[in-house]
Amino acid sequence: MVFRPAKVAVFIDGCYWHGCPEHYVPPKTNSGYWSEKVIGNVRRDRETDEKLREAGWLVLRFWEHEPSDACADKIALAVLARREARLARGD
């Protein structure tokens, strides 16, 4: 999700595809291929985060297993804070 005026980018990462430290279980078949795929996804995630931050965005990442209401609260607080900061600067 993107909150363009506030420059907040939100990602919900799947536990398997993004290597969740709590829930990722390496595959039993074709493990080399899939492990490299997940490592590549994580690397791309970090590169994306860096590029967005360099462009002035706030990046929020959540795991798919996190409670949606808790994620929504964090997102709302971040968006409101960024909007208030913009208003205070007169943007």
C-alpha positions in Angstrom: 0.0 0.0 0.0 1.1 3.5 -0.7 0.1 6.7 1.1 1.5 9.1 -1.5 1.0 12.5 0.2 2.5 11.2 3.5 5.2 9.2 1.6 4.5 6.0 3.5 5.0 2.7 1.8 3.6 -0.5 3.4 4.5 -4.0 2.6 3.0 -7.2 4.0 5.6 -9.9 3.6 4.7 -13.6 3.4 6.5 -15.7 6.0 7.7 -18.3 3.4 8.6 -16.0 0.5 10.4 -13.4 2.6 12.1 -15.7 5.1 10.3 -14.9 8.4 12.7 -15.6 11.3 9.8 -17.2 13.2 8.0 -19.2 10.6 10.2 -19.9 7.6 10.8 -23.6 7.1 13.3 -24.5 4.4 11.8 -26.7 1.7 12.6 -30.4 1.7 12.5 -30.8 -2.1 14.6 -28.7 -4.5 15.9 -26.8 -1.4 18.8 -25.1 -3.2 16.5 -23.4 -5.7 13.9 -22.3 -3.2 16.4 -21.2 -0.6 18.1 -19.0 -3.2 14.7 -17.7 -4.3 13.9 -16.6 -0.7 17.4 -15.1 -0.2 16.9 -13.1 -3.5 13.5 -11.9 -2.3 15.0 -10.7 1.0 17.9 -9.0 -0.8 15.4 -7.2 -3.1 13.3 -6.2 -0.1 16.3 -4.5 1.5 17.3 -2.7 -1.8 13.7 -1.5 -2.2 13.6 -0.2 1.4 16.9 1.7 0.8 15.8 3.3 -2.4 12.5 4.4 -0.9 14.2 5.8 2.2 16.7 7.7 0.0 13.7 9.2 -1.8 12.2 10.4 1.5 9.7 7.6 2.1 8.9 5.9 5.4 8.9 2.1 4.8 6.8 -0.1 7.0 7.0 -3.9 6.7 4.8 -6.4 8.5 4.7 -10.2 8.5 1.6 -11.9 7.3 1.2 -13.5 10.7 1.0 -10.1 12.5 -2.5 -9.1 13.7 -4.1 -6.9 11.1 -5.5 -4.5 13.7 -2.1 -3.9 15.2 -0.6 -3.3 11.7 -3.4 -0.9 10.8 -2.9 1.1 14.0 0.9 1.4 13.3 0.1 2.5 9.7 -2.5 5.1 10.8 -0.1 6.5 13.4 2.7 6.8 10.9 0.6 8.4 8.2 -0.9 10.9 10.6 2.5 11.8 12.0 3.9 12.4 8.5 0.9 14.5 7.5 1.2 16.6 10.6 4.9 17.1 10.0 4.2 18.2 6.4 1.6 20.7 7.6 4.0 22.0 10.3 6.6 22.6 7.6 4.0 24.2 5.3 4.4 21.7 2.5 
